[in-house]
Amino acid sequence: MGYDIYFVRRDPGGSFEDALEDIEDSYDEGDPGPLTSVELEQWDTLLPRAREILGLVEVFEDDRTRELFAVDTGIQLSLFAGEVSVTVPYKHGTEAALAVMHKVYSLSRAVEDATGLE
């Protein structure tokens, strides 16, 4: 179990709930297909920054997703069509949790900078 943070594109004046519903609705319409060239460029920009923040990571790539897993903290970063998410496991004690959350905030800023998502 963990906390999930979702990054999506919001329409001007729209809520995050609306943006998440739009993503979910797009999946109801069928397979979103492979990642776009823009999303792949965003991942290429984000990956070195994520490695700098998280340290040793394992990376998984296919035509529909990009994911990385931080070996020491268990933080996971995922890129899907139109959406990026960060998952943070519950397993950390108080002192470790502060260091982990610092990494999560830094990674979140890097996601926003690389993708323009909120």
The first five atom37 places (N, CA, C, CB, O) and aatype in JSON, in Angstrom:
{
  "aatype": [12, 7, 18, 3, 9, 18, 13, 19, 1, 1, 3, 14, 7, 7, 15, 13, 6, 3, 0, 10, 6, 3, 9, 6, 3, 15, 18, 3, 6, 7, 3, 14, 7, 14, 10, 16, 15, 19, 6, 10, 6, 5, 17, 3, 16, 10, 10, 14, 1, 0, 1, 6, 9, 10, 7, 10, 19, 6, 19, 13, 6, 3, 3, 1, 16, 1, 6, 10, 13, 0, 19, 3, 16, 7, 9, 5, 10, 15, 10, 13, 0, 7, 6, 19, 15, 19, 16, 19, 14, 18, 11, 8, 7, 16, 6, 0, 0, 10, 0, 19, 12, 8, 11, 19, 18, 15, 10, 15, 1, 0, 19, 6, 3, 0, 16, 7, 10, 6],
  "atom_mask": [
    [1, 1, 1, 1, 1],
    [1, 1, 1, 0, 1],
    [1, 1, 1, 1, 1],
    [1, 1, 1, 1, 1],
    [1, 1, 1, 1, 1],
    [1, 1, 1, 1, 1],
    [1, 1, 1, 1, 1],
    [1, 1, 1, 1, 1],
    [1, 1, 1, 1, 1],
    [1, 1, 1, 1, 1],
    [1, 1, 1, 1, 1],
    [1, 1, 1, 1, 1],
    [1, 1, 1, 0, 1],
    [1, 1, 1, 0, 1],
    [1, 1, 1, 1, 1],
    [1, 1, 1, 1, 1],
    [1, 1, 1, 1, 1],
    [1, 1, 1, 1, 1],
    [1, 1, 1, 1, 1],
    [1, 1, 1, 1, 1],
    [1, 1, 1, 1, 1],
    [1, 1, 1, 1, 1],
    [1, 1, 1, 1, 1],
    [1, 1, 1, 1, 1],
    [1, 1, 1, 1, 1],
    [1, 1, 1, 1, 1],
    [1, 1, 1, 1, 1],
    [1, 1, 1, 1, 1],
    [1, 1, 1, 1, 1],
    [1, 1, 1, 0, 1],
    [1, 1, 1, 1, 1],
    [1, 1, 1, 1, 1],
    [1, 1, 1, 0, 1],
    [1, 1, 1, 1, 1],
    [1, 1, 1, 1, 1],
    [1, 1, 1, 1, 1],
    [1, 1, 1, 1, 1],
    [1, 1, 1, 1, 1],
    [1, 1, 1, 1, 1],
    [1, 1, 1, 1, 1],
    [1, 1, 1, 1, 1],
    [1, 1, 1, 1, 1],
    [1, 1, 1, 1, 1],
    [1, 1, 1, 1, 1],
    [1, 1, 1, 1, 1],
    [1, 1, 1, 1, 1],
    [1, 1, 1, 1, 1],
    [1, 1, 1, 1, 1],
    [1, 1, 1, 1, 1],
    [1, 1, 1, 1, 1],
    [1, 1, 1, 1, 1],
    [1, 1, 1, 1, 1],
    [1, 1, 1, 1, 1],
    [1, 1, 1, 1, 1],
    [1, 1, 1, 0, 1],
    [1, 1, 1, 1, 1],
    [1, 1, 1, 1, 1],
    [1, 1, 1, 1, 1],
    [1, 1, 1, 1, 1],
    [1, 1, 1, 1, 1],
    [1, 1, 1, 1, 1],
    [1, 1, 1, 1, 1],
    [1, 1, 1, 1, 1],
    [1, 1, 1, 1, 1],
    [1, 1, 1, 1, 1],
    [1, 1, 1, 1, 1],
    [1, 1, 1, 1, 1],
    [1, 1, 1, 1, 1],
    [1, 1, 1, 1, 1],
    [1, 1, 1, 1, 1],
    [1, 1, 1, 1, 1],
    [1, 1, 1, 1, 1],
    [1, 1, 1, 1, 1],
    [1, 1, 1, 0, 1],
    [1, 1, 1, 1, 1],
    [1, 1, 1, 1, 1],
    [1, 1, 1, 1, 1],
    [1, 1, 1, 1, 1],
    [1, 1, 1, 1, 1],
    [1, 1, 1, 1, 1],
    [1, 1, 1, 1, 1],
    [1, 1, 1, 0, 1],
    [1, 1, 1, 1, 1],
    [1, 1, 1, 1, 1],
    [1, 1, 1, 1, 1],
    [1, 1, 1, 1, 1],
    [1, 1, 1, 1, 1],
    [1, 1, 1, 1, 1],
    [1, 1, 1, 1, 1],
    [1, 1, 1, 1, 1],
    [1, 1, 1, 1, 1],
    [1, 1, 1, 1, 1],
    [1, 1, 1, 0, 1],
    [1, 1, 1, 1, 1],
    [1, 1, 1, 1, 1],
    [1, 1, 1, 1, 1],
    [1, 1, 1, 1, 1],
    [1, 1, 1, 1, 1],
    [1, 1, 1, 1, 1],
    [1, 1, 1, 1, 1],
    [1, 1, 1, 1, 1],
    [1, 1, 1, 1, 1],
    [1, 1, 1, 1, 1],
    [1, 1, 1, 1, 1],
    [1, 1, 1, 1, 1],
    [1, 1, 1, 1, 1],
    [1, 1, 1, 1, 1],
    [1, 1, 1, 1, 1],
    [1, 1, 1, 1, 1],
    [1, 1, 1, 1, 1],
    [1, 1, 1, 1, 1],
    [1, 1, 1, 1, 1],
    [1, 1, 1, 1, 1],
    [1, 1, 1, 1, 1],
    [1, 1, 1, 1, 1],
    [1, 1, 1, 0, 1],
    [1, 1, 1, 1, 1],
    [1, 1, 1, 1, 1]
  ],
  "atom_positions": [
    [[0.84, -1.17, 0.0], [0.0, 0.0, 0.0], [0.89, 1.24, 0.0], [-0.96, 0.0, 1.22], [2.04, 1.22, 0.45]],
    [[0.32, 2.31, -0.51], [1.06, 3.54, -0.55], [0.17, 4.71, -0.9], [0.0, 0.0, 0.0], [-1.03, 4.57, -1.11]],
    [[0.8, 5.84, -0.95], [0.12, 7.06, -1.39], [0.35, 7.23, -2.88], [0.63, 8.32, -0.61], [1.44, 6.95, -3.37]],
    [[-0.66, 7.68, -3.6], [-0.53, 7.95, -5.02], [-0.74, 9.43, -5.28], [-1.54, 7.1, -5.84], [-1.68, 10.04, -4.76]],
    [[0.14, 9.99, -6.08], [0.03, 11.39, -6.51], [-0.12, 11.35, -8.02], [1.29, 12.25, -6.05], [0.72, 10.79, -8.72]],
    [[-1.19, 11.97, -8.52], [-1.45, 11.98, -9.96], [-1.22, 13.37, -10.53], [-2.89, 11.51, -10.26], [-1.61, 14.37, -9.93]],
    [[-0.58, 13.41, -11.68], [-0.34, 14.65, -12.4], [-1.13, 14.58, -13.7], [1.19, 14.88, -12.68], [-0.98, 13.64, -14.47]],
    [[-1.98, 15.58, -13.93], [-2.83, 15.6, -15.11], [-2.85, 17.01, -15.69], [-4.26, 15.12, -14.77], [-2.45, 17.98, -15.04]],
    [[-3.34, 17.1, -16.91], [-3.53, 18.41, -17.54], [-4.95, 18.87, -17.26], [-3.25, 18.35, -19.08], [-5.91, 18.18, -17.59]],
    [[-5.06, 20.06, -16.65], [-6.37, 20.63, -16.35], [-6.72, 21.68, -17.39], [-6.41, 21.25, -14.94], [-5.87, 22.46, -17.82]],
    [[-7.98, 21.7, -17.78], [-8.48, 22.78, -18.62], [-8.56, 24.05, -17.77], [-9.87, 22.43, -19.24], [-8.77, 23.95, -16.56]],
    [[-8.39, 25.23, -18.37], [-8.5, 26.47, -17.59], [-9.83, 26.5, -16.82], [-8.39, 27.71, -18.52], [-10.9, 26.33, -17.39]],
    [[-9.73, 26.73, -15.52], [-10.91, 26.78, -14.67], [-11.43, 25.42, -14.24], [0.0, 0.0, 0.0], [-12.35, 25.34, -13.42]],
    [[-10.87, 24.36, -14.77], [-11.32, 23.01, -14.43], [-10.71, 22.53, -13.13], [0.0, 0.0, 0.0], [-9.68, 23.05, -12.68]],
    [[-11.35, 21.55, -12.54], [-10.86, 20.99, -11.28], [-9.98, 19.77, -11.57], [-12.04, 20.61, -10.35], [-9.98, 19.23, -12.67]],
    [[-9.25, 19.34, -10.55], [-8.46, 18.12, -10.67], [-9.38, 16.92, -10.84], [-7.55, 17.93, -9.45], [-9.05, 15.97, -11.56]],
    [[-10.52, 16.95, -10.17], [-11.48, 15.85, -10.31], [-11.94, 15.73, -11.76], [-12.7, 16.07, -9.37], [-12.05, 14.62, -12.29]],
    [[-12.22, 16.87, -12.41], [-12.62, 16.85, -13.82], [-11.51, 16.27, -14.7], [-12.98, 18.27, -14.3], [-11.77, 15.47, -15.6]],
    [[-10.28, 16.67, -14.42], [-9.15, 16.19, -15.22], [-8.98, 14.68, -15.04], [-7.85, 16.91, -14.81], [-8.72, 13.98, -16.02]],
    [[-9.12, 14.18, -13.81], [-9.02, 12.74, -13.58], [-10.17, 11.99, -14.27], [-9.02, 12.44, -12.08], [-9.96, 10.92, -14.83]],
    [[-11.36, 12.55, -14.22], [-12.5, 11.93, -14.91], [-12.26, 11.87, -16.41], [-13.79, 12.69, -14.62], [-12.59, 10.88, -17.06]],
    [[-11.68, 12.94, -16.97], [-11.38, 12.95, -18.41], [-10.42, 11.82, -18.77], [-10.79, 14.3, -18.82], [-10.6, 11.15, -19.79]],
    [[-9.4, 11.61, -17.94], [-8.45, 10.52, -18.18], [-9.17, 9.18, -18.1], [-7.28, 10.57, -17.17], [-9.0, 8.33, -18.98]],
    [[-9.97, 8.99, -17.04], [-10.69, 7.73, -16.89], [-11.65, 7.49, -18.05], [-11.46, 7.72, -15.56], [-11.77, 6.37, -18.55]],
    [[-12.34, 8.54, -18.49], [-13.26, 8.43, -19.62], [-12.53, 8.03, -20.89], [-14.01, 9.74, -19.83], [-13.05, 7.27, -21.71]],
    [[-11.31, 8.55, -21.07], [-10.55, 8.21, -22.27], [-10.21, 6.73, -22.29], [-9.27, 9.06, -22.36], [-10.12, 6.13, -23.37]],
    [[-10.0, 6.12, -21.12], [-9.74, 4.68, -21.06], [-10.99, 3.88, -21.39], [-9.21, 4.29, -19.68], [-10.9, 2.78, -21.95]],
    [[-12.17, 4.42, -21.04], [-13.43, 3.74, -21.36], [-13.66, 3.69, -22.88], [-14.6, 4.46, -20.68], [-14.37, 2.81, -23.37]],
    [[-13.05, 4.63, -23.6], [-13.2, 4.7, -25.05], [-12.3, 3.7, -25.77], [-12.9, 6.1, -25.54], [-12.34, 3.61, -26.99]],
    [[-11.5, 2.95, -25.03], [-10.63, 1.97, -25.64], [-9.19, 2.21, -25.26], [0.0, 0.0, 0.0], [-8.87, 3.11, -24.48]],
    [[-8.33, 1.4, -25.81], [-6.91, 1.47, -25.54], [-6.36, 2.82, -25.97], [-6.16, 0.33, -26.26], [-6.55, 3.22, -27.12]],
    [[-5.68, 3.55, -25.06], [-5.16, 4.86, -25.43], [-4.0, 4.79, -26.42], [-4.73, 5.6, -24.2], [-3.58, 5.82, -26.95]],
    [[-3.49, 3.61, -26.66], [-2.41, 3.46, -27.63], [-1.05, 3.76, -27.03], [0.0, 0.0, 0.0], [-0.92, 3.99, -25.83]],
    [[-0.04, 3.76, -27.89], [1.32, 3.99, -27.41], [1.53, 5.43, -26.97], [2.33, 3.65, -28.5], [0.75, 6.33, -27.3]],
    [[2.59, 5.63, -26.21], [2.97, 6.98, -25.79], [3.3, 7.82, -27.02], [4.17, 6.94, -24.82], [3.82, 7.32, -28.01]],
    [[2.99, 9.09, -26.93], [3.28, 10.01, -28.03], [4.75, 10.4, -28.02], [2.4, 11.27, -27.93], [5.46, 10.17, -27.04]],
    [[5.2, 10.99, -29.11], [6.59, 11.46, -29.16], [6.83, 12.55, -28.12], [6.92, 11.99, -30.56], [7.93, 12.65, -27.58]],
    [[5.82, 13.37, -27.83], [5.95, 14.41, -26.8], [6.14, 13.76, -25.43], [4.7, 15.34, -26.79], [7.0, 14.18, -24.65]],
    [[5.33, 12.74, -25.13], [5.46, 12.05, -23.84], [6.82, 11.37, -23.71], [4.33, 11.02, -23.66], [7.41, 11.37, -22.63]],
    [[7.3, 10.79, -24.79], [8.62, 10.15, -24.76], [9.72, 11.19, -24.54], [8.88, 9.38, -26.07], [10.68, 10.92, -23.81]],
    [[9.61, 12.36, -25.14], [10.57, 13.43, -24.91], [10.51, 13.9, -23.45], [10.3, 14.62, -25.86], [11.55, 14.17, -22.84]],
    [[9.31, 13.99, -22.91], [9.16, 14.39, -21.51], [9.84, 13.37, -20.59], [7.67, 14.52, -21.13], [10.52, 13.75, -19.64]],
    [[9.66, 12.09, -20.89], [10.31, 11.05, -20.09], [11.83, 11.16, -20.19], [9.84, 9.65, -20.54], [12.53, 11.04, -19.19]],
    [[12.32, 11.39, -21.39], [13.77, 11.53, -21.58], [14.32, 12.72, -20.81], [14.1, 11.67, -23.06], [15.47, 12.68, -20.36]],
    [[13.53, 13.76, -20.65], [13.93, 14.92, -19.84], [13.85, 14.59, -18.36], [13.04, 16.13, -20.16], [14.72, 14.99, -17.58]],
    [[12.82, 13.86, -17.97], [12.56, 13.58, -16.56], [13.47, 12.5, -15.98], [11.13, 13.17, -16.39], [13.86, 12.59, -14.82]],
    [[13.81, 11.49, -16.75], [14.56, 10.34, -16.23], [15.89, 10.71, -15.57], [14.81, 9.37, -17.35], [16.15, 10.24, -14.47]],
    [[16.75, 11.52, -16.18], [18.0, 11.86, -15.5], [17.78, 12.63, -14.2], [18.88, 12.68, -16.43], [18.51, 12.43, -13.22]],
    [[16.79, 13.5, -14.2], [16.48, 14.26, -12.98], [15.97, 13.32, -11.89], [15.43, 15.37, -13.28], [16.34, 13.46, -10.72]],
    [[15.12, 12.37, -12.26], [14.6, 11.4, -11.29], [15.74, 10.56, -10.71], [13.54, 10.49, -11.95], [15.76, 10.28, -9.51]],
    [[16.67, 10.16, -11.55], [17.83, 9.39, -11.06], [18.67, 10.22, -10.09], [18.71, 8.92, -12.25], [19.17, 9.71, -9.09]],
    [[18.82, 11.49, -10.39], [19.58, 12.38, -9.51], [18.89, 12.5, -8.14], [19.72, 13.79, -10.16], [19.57, 12.51, -7.11]],
    [[17.59, 12.58, -8.13], [16.83, 12.74, -6.9], [16.74, 11.43, -6.12], [15.42, 13.26, -7.2], [16.9, 11.42, -4.9]],
    [[16.49, 10.32, -6.82], [16.17, 9.05, -6.17], [17.35, 8.1, -6.0], [15.12, 8.36, -6.94], [17.28, 7.17, -5.2]],
    [[18.42, 8.32, -6.74], [19.54, 7.38, -6.66], [19.3, 6.19, -7.58], [0.0, 0.0, 0.0], [18.79, 6.34, -8.69]],
    [[19.67, 5.01, -7.1], [19.57, 3.79, -7.91], [18.11, 3.46, -8.21], [20.25, 2.61, -7.18], [17.29, 3.33, -7.3]],
    [[17.8, 3.34, -9.5], [16.44, 3.01, -9.93], [16.47, 1.87, -10.92], [15.74, 4.25, -10.55], [17.45, 1.66, -11.64]],
    [[15.36, 1.13, -10.95], [15.12, 0.14, -11.99], [14.1, 0.74, -12.93], [14.63, -1.24, -11.39], [13.12, 1.33, -12.48]],
    [[14.31, 0.6, -14.24], [13.45, 1.22, -15.24], [12.76, 0.14, -16.07], [14.26, 2.16, -16.16], [13.36, -0.85, -16.46]],
    [[11.47, 0.36, -16.31], [10.67, -0.5, -17.17], [10.11, 0.37, -18.3], [9.52, -1.21, -16.37], [9.58, 1.45, -18.06]],
    [[10.24, -0.12, -19.54], [9.74, 0.64, -20.68], [9.05, -0.29, -21.67], [10.89, 1.41, -21.38], [9.57, -1.37, -21.98]],
    [[7.89, 0.12, -22.16], [7.3, -0.5, -23.33], [6.61, 0.61, -24.12], [6.29, -1.64, -22.93], [6.77, 1.78, -23.78]],
    [[5.86, 0.28, -25.15], [5.32, 1.34, -26.01], [4.17, 2.12, -25.35], [4.84, 0.75, -27.3], [3.8, 3.18, -25.84]],
    [[3.6, 1.61, -24.24], [2.46, 2.26, -23.59], [2.77, 2.89, -22.23], [1.36, 1.28, -23.42], [1.94, 3.6, -21.67]],
    [[3.95, 2.62, -21.71], [4.27, 3.14, -20.38], [5.78, 3.26, -20.18], [3.68, 2.24, -19.3], [6.58, 2.62, -20.86]],
    [[6.13, 4.1, -19.24], [7.48, 4.22, -18.73], [7.35, 4.24, -17.22], [8.23, 5.51, -19.29], [6.52, 4.96, -16.67]],
    [[8.17, 3.43, -16.54], [8.13, 3.4, -15.09], [9.52, 3.26, -14.53], [7.24, 2.25, -14.6], [10.42, 2.68, -15.15]],
    [[9.69, 3.8, -13.33], [10.92, 3.54, -12.6], [10.58, 3.27, -11.15], [11.91, 4.72, -12.72], [9.56, 3.74, -10.63]],
    [[11.46, 2.51, -10.5], [11.29, 2.11, -9.11], [12.59, 2.43, -8.4], [10.92, 0.58, -8.98], [13.65, 1.94, -8.79]],
    [[12.52, 3.25, -7.34], [13.7, 3.59, -6.55], [14.0, 2.44, -5.59], [13.49, 4.92, -5.76], [13.17, 2.09, -4.75]],
    [[15.17, 1.87, -5.72], [15.53, 0.67, -4.97], [15.51, 0.91, -3.46], [16.9, 0.19, -5.4], [15.0, 0.07, -2.72]],
    [[16.06, 2.03, -2.98], [16.17, 2.22, -1.53], [14.9, 2.71, -0.86], [17.27, 3.18, -1.24], [14.71, 2.45, 0.33]],
    [[14.02, 3.43, -1.56], [12.83, 4.01, -0.93], [11.53, 3.36, -1.37], [12.77, 5.47, -1.22], [10.52, 3.47, -0.68]],
    [[11.53, 2.68, -2.52], [10.31, 2.1, -3.05], [9.43, 3.09, -3.79], [0.0, 0.0, 0.0], [8.33, 2.74, -4.22]],
    [[9.89, 4.33, -3.95], [9.13, 5.33, -4.71], [9.05, 4.85, -6.16], [9.78, 6.76, -4.61], [10.04, 4.4, -6.73]],
    [[7.86, 4.97, -6.73], [7.66, 4.57, -8.12], [7.14, 5.77, -8.92], [6.66, 3.38, -8.22], [6.27, 6.5, -8.45]],
    [[7.69, 5.97, -10.1], [7.26, 7.01, -11.03], [6.74, 6.31, -12.29], [8.42, 8.01, -11.37], [7.43, 5.47, -12.86]],
    [[5.52, 6.67, -12.71], [4.9, 6.03, -13.87], [4.4, 7.08, -14.84], [3.75, 5.1, -13.44], [3.82, 8.09, -14.44]],
    [[4.61, 6.84, -16.13], [4.1, 7.68, -17.2], [3.21, 6.83, -18.09], [5.25, 8.34, -18.01], [3.66, 5.83, -18.65]],
    [[1.94, 7.25, -18.21], [0.97, 6.63, -19.1], [0.45, 7.71, -20.03], [-0.19, 5.93, -18.31], [0.79, 8.88, -19.85]],
    [[-0.36, 7.36, -20.99], [-0.93, 8.34, -21.92], [-1.68, 9.43, -21.15], [-1.87, 7.65, -22.93], [-2.71, 9.16, -20.53]],
    [[-1.15, 10.65, -21.2], [-1.82, 11.79, -20.59], [-1.72, 11.9, -19.09], [0.0, 0.0, 0.0], [-2.36, 12.77, -18.5]],
    [[-0.95, 11.03, -18.45], [-0.94, 10.99, -16.99], [0.42, 10.55, -16.46], [-2.03, 10.05, -16.47], [1.08, 9.69, -17.05]],
    [[0.83, 11.16, -15.36], [2.02, 10.74, -14.64], [1.6, 10.52, -13.2], [3.18, 11.81, -14.75], [0.76, 11.25, -12.68]],
    [[2.17, 9.5, -12.56], [1.88, 9.28, -11.15], [3.15, 8.95, -10.38], [0.85, 8.16, -10.98], [4.11, 8.4, -10.93]],
    [[3.12, 9.29, -9.1], [4.18, 8.94, -8.17], [3.52, 8.14, -7.06], [4.94, 10.21, -7.61], [2.51, 8.57, -6.49]],
    [[4.07, 6.97, -6.75], [3.56, 6.14, -5.66], [4.62, 6.07, -4.58], [3.17, 4.72, -6.17], [5.79, 5.81, -4.85]],
    [[4.17, 6.31, -3.34], [5.07, 6.31, -2.19], [4.58, 5.26, -1.2], [5.13, 7.73, -1.52], [3.45, 5.36, -0.72]],
    [[5.4, 4.25, -0.87], [4.96, 3.22, 0.07], [4.86, 3.76, 1.5], [5.9, 2.03, 0.03], [5.53, 4.73, 1.86]],
    [[4.03, 3.11, 2.31], [3.83, 3.48, 3.71], [4.96, 3.05, 4.64], [2.55, 2.88, 4.19], [4.97, 3.47, 5.8]],
    [[5.88, 2.27, 4.22], [6.79, 1.52, 5.08], [7.82, 2.33, 5.88], [7.5, 0.56, 4.26], [8.57, 1.74, 6.65]],
    [[7.88, 3.62, 5.73], [8.98, 4.39, 6.31], [8.63, 4.9, 7.71], [9.34, 5.56, 5.41], [7.51, 5.35, 7.95]],
    [[9.61, 4.81, 8.63], [9.45, 5.38, 9.98], [9.53, 6.89, 9.93], [0.0, 0.0, 0.0], [9.74, 7.47, 8.86]],
    [[9.37, 7.54, 11.07], [9.27, 9.0, 11.13], [10.45, 9.73, 10.51], [9.12, 9.43, 12.55], [10.26, 10.58, 9.65]],
    [[11.67, 9.4, 10.94], [12.85, 10.1, 10.39], [13.03, 9.79, 8.91], [14.12, 9.72, 11.16], [13.29, 10.69, 8.11]],
    [[12.89, 8.54, 8.55], [13.04, 8.16, 7.15], [11.95, 8.79, 6.3], [13.01, 6.63, 7.0], [12.19, 9.16, 5.15]],
    [[10.75, 8.92, 6.87], [9.63, 9.49, 6.11], [9.92, 10.92, 5.69], [8.34, 9.44, 6.94], [9.54, 11.33, 4.6]],
    [[10.58, 11.69, 6.53], [10.92, 13.07, 6.18], [11.86, 13.11, 4.98], [11.58, 13.79, 7.38], [11.67, 13.92, 4.07]],
    [[12.85, 12.26, 4.96], [13.79, 12.21, 3.83], [13.08, 11.73, 2.56], [14.99, 11.28, 4.16], [13.32, 12.25, 1.48]],
    [[12.21, 10.74, 2.71], [11.47, 10.22, 1.56], [10.56, 11.3, 0.99], [10.65, 8.98, 1.96], [10.5, 11.49, -0.23]],
    [[9.85, 12.01, 1.86], [8.94, 13.05, 1.37], [9.69, 14.19, 0.73], [8.07, 13.57, 2.51], [9.18, 14.82, -0.21]],
    [[10.89, 14.49, 1.19], [11.71, 15.51, 0.52], [11.99, 15.06, -0.91], [13.06, 15.75, 1.3], [11.92, 15.87, -1.84]],
    [[12.3, 13.78, -1.09], [12.54, 13.26, -2.45], [11.26, 13.32, -3.28], [13.05, 11.8, -2.38], [11.31, 13.66, -4.46]],
    [[10.12, 13.0, -2.66], [8.85, 13.03, -3.38], [8.52, 14.44, -3.85], [7.7, 12.49, -2.49], [8.1, 14.64, -4.98]],
    [[8.73, 15.44, -2.98], [8.46, 16.83, -3.37], [9.4, 17.27, -4.49], [8.62, 17.77, -2.16], [8.97, 17.94, -5.43]],
    [[10.67, 16.89, -4.4], [11.62, 17.24, -5.46], [11.25, 16.56, -6.77], [13.05, 16.84, -5.05], [11.32, 17.17, -7.84]],
    [[10.87, 15.29, -6.69], [10.46, 14.55, -7.88], [9.19, 15.16, -8.47], [10.23, 13.06, -7.55], [9.07, 15.26, -9.7]],
    [[8.25, 15.56, -7.63], [7.01, 16.17, -8.1], [7.29, 17.47, -8.85], [6.06, 16.43, -6.92], [6.68, 17.72, -9.89]],
    [[8.17, 18.28, -8.34], [8.55, 19.52, -9.03], [9.18, 19.2, -10.37], [9.52, 20.36, -8.16], [8.91, 19.88, -11.36]],
    [[10.02, 18.17, -10.42], [10.66, 17.77, -11.68], [9.61, 17.3, -12.7], [11.71, 16.65, -11.43], [9.72, 17.6, -13.89]],
    [[8.59, 16.57, -12.23], [7.51, 16.12, -13.11], [6.78, 17.33, -13.69], [6.52, 15.19, -12.34], [6.56, 17.41, -14.89]],
    [[6.42, 18.28, -12.82], [5.71, 19.47, -13.31], [6.56, 20.24, -14.31], [5.33, 20.38, -12.14], [6.05, 20.69, -15.33]],
    [[7.85, 20.39, -14.02], [8.74, 21.14, -14.92], [8.9, 20.44, -16.27], [10.12, 21.33, -14.27], [8.92, 21.1, -17.31]],
    [[9.01, 19.12, -16.27], [9.28, 18.37, -17.5], [8.02, 18.18, -18.35], [9.88, 17.02, -17.18], [8.12, 18.07, -19.57]],
    [[6.85, 18.14, -17.71], [5.64, 17.76, -18.44], [4.61, 18.88, -18.58], [5.01, 16.61, -17.76], [3.78, 18.84, -19.5]],
    [[4.63, 19.86, -17.7], [3.59, 20.87, -17.68], [2.32, 20.39, -17.02], [0.0, 0.0, 0.0], [1.33, 21.13, -16.97]],
    [[2.33, 19.16, -16.51], [1.16, 18.64, -15.79], [1.14, 19.17, -14.37], [1.16, 17.08, -15.78], [2.17, 19.61, -13.85]],
    [[-0.03, 19.14, -13.75], [-0.17, 19.59, -12.37], [-0.51, 18.41, -11.48], [-1.24, 20.67, -12.26], [-0.66, 18.59, -10.27]]
  ]
}
